Amino acid sequence: MALSPLNQRRWRNFRRNGRAFWSLIIFSVLFGLSLFAEFIANDKPILVKYRGEFFTPIFSFYAETEFGGDFQTEAIYRDPEVKCLIDSGGLEACFDDPEGIIDEIRAGTFQADGFERGWAVWPWIPYSYNTSVDRPGAAPLPPNGQNLLGTDDTKRDVLARVIYGFRLSILFTLMVTGVASLVGIFAGAIQGFFGGWLDLVFQRIIEIWSATPSLYVIIIMFAILGRSFWLLAGLMILFSWTGLVGVVRAEFLRARNLEYVRAARALGVGNMTIMFRHMLPNAMVATLTFMPFIVTGTIGGLASLDFLGFGLPSSAPSLGELTLQAKQNLQAPWLAFTAFFTFAIMLSLLVFIFEGVRDAFDPRKTFS
């Protein structure tokens, strides 16, 4: 679908803003990779070949008995016996000396009746965000070749948790910001366009709602209903939508008596068409100027709640919880450095991108 001349000009302006354009590329690559986190960091193989059949453990449940084991529970693919059963085609000798048989198979010296070579394709990081790392020593463990960013205080791989946590933070932020922005823009447009008693009543409601201590409400709701992703997202939306109301309201109050609005009314154009087709595009610069504050505020709010223990469930890969671990384990500086650089890079890229979008929508901005 071809872009309109106006949108083509906006895209050219965005492209000429080198900082914003390259930030978009870097962020898109990072976020795109995080969307496939299960293929990058997982304690299950991506693909398994066993006795001529193919299995996809990252998508499906497979009991250990399907690979010649004894248990009906899900196979623990990092267990030496399960690895040996897959590599050897289910030989019973794997229960006696699994590691020795694996070494012989990989060296090409293993010979046995019924032997049928199998294999497994593993992710780059053989740990998920909740996998305990099998390394000697007291946690948290420092970085090495096995764990590039070390482990946390429960021996979980930090790099795997950062990948999953980055995806979770961005998806949470996009959802909360998107819904809150739609509600805030609609409410501000209604207030600014119609004014009068409607504007007065809405302003008093927003003042009361904005003064409500959101942290206390979240704590109370979690105590009653329990911690969950969707409950936290809903509560964050309830307290985030007011941020854009004042900006959009001011723009609509300024524009509602301009000539093009009065001309549209005289021609019989409907109010909703005037508001969202003619007036809203002119209010987008001010709206997008405020958008980075909502995005960074949502990310910071999620991290703060996780840091205080009132955020996502404890089983979730949380960057805020990583920050808490850095505070509690000052002898493990890799935790603090990882949390700091993750937030710094993520927030900087998002702010640069939204700055470029804001300038692209501003008709007074041009780039050489």
ABEGO torsion letter per residue (X at the ends): XBBBAAAAAAAAAAAABAAAAAAAAAAAAAAAAAAAAAAABBABBABBBBGGBBBBAAABBBBAAAAGBABABBBBAABAAAAAAAAAGGBAAAAABAAAAAAAAAAGABBBBGBBBBBBBBBABABBAABBBBBBEBOBBBBBAABAAEBBAAGBBAAAAAAAAAAAAAAAAAAAAAAAAAAAAAAAAAAAAAEEAAAAAAAAAAAAAAABBAAAAAAAAAAAAEBBAAAAAAAAAAAAAAAAAAAAAAAAAAAAABAAAAAAAAAGBBAAAAAAAAAAAAAAAAAAAAAAAAAAAAAAAAAAAAAAGABBBAABBBAAAAAAAAAABAABAAAAAAAAAAAAAAAAAAAAAAAAAAAAABAABBBX
